[in-house]
Amino acid sequence: MQYDFVGLSAGVLGPVLMFNLQLVLYQRSGEFVMPPISGPRGSVMGCVLLAAAGYLQAYWGRRNWHVSAILTLVNVVSAIGVAQNMGFYVMRIIEHERERRRKGVEKTGLFYGILKLTGPFFAICMSFAYVFYCQYTPTAHSFFWGADGVRVQYNSMHIPGQWFTPLTFVCMATGISFFLNGGMVVNAVLHKVDRGKYKPHSNSHPSLIFYAVSVVGLHTLQSTVPAASEKGATGLNNLCLVATSTFILVLVSHTVYNFVSILDDLSAFNKKTVVVEKGPPAFKLD
């Protein structure tokens, strides 16, 4: 749909981060809380808006001011809705952590506790967004009139310093969501128990930290390559393309392997009701 880079990144990372906050709250409190605009309802509303905007874009063209105004409105409204839902979950997490501290269950400070729960995932996602914005900096023209992400990627992916393409960014963010958010869901469903106590799934992973540090490091290294050394810059550019593609393939492979390895556990879970003390409430998968 030739979305601008701001709308593209917000549209991908916003729901990923919001869903992560929902899962953090669920794993800590055992309560699956829906905000005023629930995830399913918000998704349906977003799909309707995008479908309508896509039809108008196909009819009028992306550079028609009507289409530009509608897509900009969709951007703003969606951003406000996602921000409200994220704030909803953050406040619920803060309330729950305060209650744990009042009862003496949690010994760490409130700020450190919240940062420990949500910080790693946010930092990983923001590191990729940082590199994406550095290489494809939004402008007023691209924001209001859009930028054809496919054409930008095709024309720019071989230019030194512009290897973290829009498609790469979307695939990386999606892979991270499957890897961590998906793991948190499976962990909650199967009630992972260690020594009789429910163990929440970690909101981080060493491999994701390695990927984030590597991508930021490659970008920093590329930005220091002298412009006169075109051969060296191009070689590093190709290395960056291979590295990011490898990261995405590893995330996909790891996610598929993890899911296949627990199919028997999921099947067994569906055949019986499991109640784990001090764990999230049991529920049945369709």
QUIJOWO-V139249 format. One record per residue. N is the residue number from 1. SS is DSSP state (H for helix, E for strand, C for the rest). PHI is phi in whole degrees, 0 to 359 (NA if undefined). PSI is psi in degrees with one decimal (none if undefined). Layout:
{{N,SS,PHI,PSI} {N,SS,PHI,PSI}}
This chain:
{{1,C,NA,8.4} {2,C,58,41.9} {3,C,290,151.5} {4,C,289,165.9} {5,H,291,-30.0} {6,H,294,-48.5} {7,H,296,-36.6} {8,H,296,-50.2} {9,H,291,-41.0} {10,H,293,-38.3} {11,H,292,-26.0} {12,H,270,-50.8} {13,H,284,-33.0} {14,H,304,-58.3} {15,H,298,-34.7} {16,H,298,-46.7} {17,H,291,-39.9} {18,H,298,-44.5} {19,H,295,-36.3} {20,H,296,-42.1} {21,H,297,-39.9} {22,H,299,-41.3} {23,H,288,-36.5} {24,H,299,-45.5} {25,H,297,-41.5} {26,H,296,-43.6} {27,H,291,-29.2} {28,H,276,-35.3} {29,H,248,-17.6} {30,C,77,10.4} {31,C,248,125.5} {32,C,263,96.5} {33,C,261,136.5} {34,C,256,135.5} {35,C,286,173.9} {36,C,307,-44.2} {37,C,257,98.2} {38,C,294,163.5} {39,H,302,-51.1} {40,H,300,-41.8} {41,H,293,-43.6} {42,H,296,-37.2} {43,H,295,-43.3} {44,H,296,-44.6} {45,H,299,-42.7} {46,H,296,-40.7} {47,H,295,-39.4} {48,H,296,-44.3} {49,H,297,-44.1} {50,H,293,-39.9} {51,H,297,-42.5} {52,H,295,-44.0} {53,H,295,-38.5} {54,H,296,-38.3} {55,H,295,-44.3} {56,H,295,-37.2} {57,H,294,-41.6} {58,H,294,-30.5} {59,H,277,-45.7} {60,H,263,-27.2} {61,C,99,150.9} {62,C,294,-29.0} {63,C,270,4.0} {64,C,289,136.8} {65,H,293,-27.1} {66,H,297,-46.7} {67,H,296,-42.1} {68,H,299,-43.6} {69,H,295,-40.6} {70,H,293,-45.9} {71,H,295,-37.9} {72,H,296,-40.4} {73,H,296,-42.2} {74,H,299,-42.6} {75,H,304,-51.8} {76,H,294,-47.7} {77,H,297,-42.5} {78,H,296,-42.3} {79,H,297,-41.5} {80,H,296,-44.7} {81,H,297,-44.5} {82,H,294,-40.9} {83,H,297,-40.4} {84,H,297,-44.4} {85,H,295,-38.8} {86,H,296,-42.2} {87,H,298,-37.3} {88,H,302,-47.4} {89,H,287,-36.6} {90,H,299,-43.5} {91,H,295,-39.4} {92,H,294,-38.8} {93,H,295,-41.9} {94,H,298,-44.5} {95,H,299,-41.8} {96,H,293,-41.1} {97,H,292,-35.9} {98,H,297,-40.5} {99,H,294,-39.1} {100,H,295,-38.4} {101,H,291,-37.5} {102,H,296,-36.1} {103,C,276,-4.8} {104,C,82,9.1} {105,C,286,-40.5} {106,C,253,126.0} {107,C,264,-20.6} {108,C,284,161.2} {109,C,294,157.8} {110,H,298,-47.8} {111,H,298,-45.2} {112,H,295,-38.2} {113,H,297,-44.9} {114,H,294,-41.9} {115,H,297,-38.8} {116,H,293,-34.7} {117,H,285,-41.2} {118,H,247,-20.9} {119,H,300,-48.7} {120,H,302,-46.1} {121,H,295,-42.8} {122,H,297,-43.0} {123,H,296,-41.0} {124,H,297,-47.6} {125,H,295,-42.0} {126,H,291,-28.5} {127,H,295,-39.7} {128,H,290,-38.0} {129,H,296,-37.1} {130,H,300,-48.6} {131,H,296,-40.0} {132,H,299,-45.3} {133,H,289,-31.6} {134,H,294,-37.1} {135,H,272,-29.9} {136,C,231,75.6} {137,C,291,124.8} {138,C,294,144.9} {139,C,235,168.0} {140,H,300,-37.0} {141,H,294,-45.1} {142,H,290,-31.3} {143,H,290,-44.1} {144,H,272,-29.4} {145,H,249,-1.0} {146,C,79,169.4} {147,C,217,121.8} {148,C,295,101.3} {149,H,301,-36.4} {150,H,294,-46.6} {151,H,292,-39.9} {152,H,299,-42.6} {153,H,296,-45.8} {154,H,297,-40.8} {155,H,280,-24.8} {156,H,249,-15.0} {157,C,294,-20.3} {158,C,261,2.3} {159,C,277,127.3} {160,C,307,128.9} {161,C,94,-0.1} {162,C,230,52.4} {163,C,265,-19.7} {164,C,273,76.8} {165,C,289,165.3} {166,H,305,-42.2} {167,H,295,-40.5} {168,H,298,-43.3} {169,H,299,-46.3} {170,H,296,-43.9} {171,H,296,-39.9} {172,H,294,-44.9} {173,H,296,-39.9} {174,H,294,-41.7} {175,H,297,-40.1} {176,H,297,-40.5} {177,H,295,-44.9} {178,H,299,-42.5} {179,H,294,-50.7} {180,H,268,-53.9} {181,H,298,-42.1} {182,H,298,-40.5} {183,H,297,-38.0} {184,H,294,-39.0} {185,H,296,-49.7} {186,H,299,-41.2} {187,H,300,-41.4} {188,H,290,-38.4} {189,H,294,-45.4} {190,H,274,-2.3} {191,C,54,64.0} {192,C,299,120.0} {193,E,239,132.7} {194,E,235,114.8} {195,C,57,42.1} {196,C,80,4.2} {197,E,236,136.2} {198,E,293,130.5} {199,C,246,106.7} {200,C,300,147.1} {201,C,291,139.7} {202,C,295,145.1} {203,C,268,20.3} {204,C,206,173.8} {205,C,201,138.8} {206,H,304,-37.1} {207,H,295,-38.8} {208,H,292,-37.5} {209,H,297,-40.1} {210,H,297,-43.8} {211,H,298,-45.5} {212,H,297,-46.3} {213,H,296,-39.4} {214,H,295,-44.7} {215,H,295,-44.9} {216,H,295,-39.9} {217,H,295,-42.7} {218,H,297,-40.7} {219,H,296,-43.7} {220,H,296,-42.0} {221,H,296,-42.8} {222,H,296,-37.7} {223,H,291,-15.9} {224,H,264,-6.7} {225,C,290,127.6} {226,C,301,139.1} {227,C,298,-27.7} {228,C,291,-25.8} {229,C,273,71.4} {230,H,297,-39.0} {231,H,296,-44.9} {232,H,295,-38.8} {233,H,293,-40.7} {234,H,293,-40.7} {235,H,298,-42.5} {236,H,293,-35.7} {237,H,299,-44.7} {238,H,296,-38.4} {239,H,298,-41.1} {240,H,295,-40.8} {241,H,298,-43.7} {242,H,295,-42.3} {243,H,296,-47.7} {244,H,294,-38.2} {245,H,297,-38.8} {246,H,295,-42.2} {247,H,302,-45.7} {248,H,296,-43.9} {249,H,297,-38.1} {250,H,295,-43.2} {251,H,299,-45.3} {252,H,296,-46.7} {253,H,297,-42.8} {254,H,296,-40.9} {255,H,295,-45.8} {256,H,297,-44.2} {257,H,299,-45.6} {258,H,299,-41.3} {259,H,292,-44.2} {260,H,297,-36.7} {261,H,291,-18.2} {262,C,250,10.4} {263,H,301,-40.7} {264,H,296,-40.4} {265,H,295,-41.3} {266,H,294,-40.3} {267,H,296,-42.5} {268,H,294,-36.6} {269,H,296,-37.0} {270,H,292,-19.2} {271,C,267,-3.3} {272,C,210,162.2} {273,C,260,123.5} {274,C,250,128.9} {275,C,242,119.4} {276,C,246,125.5} {277,C,294,136.7} {278,C,63,25.0} {279,C,240,174.7} {280,C,299,151.9} {281,C,297,143.1} {282,C,287,146.1} {283,C,212,159.0} {284,C,261,134.6} {285,C,279,142.8} {286,C,280,none}}
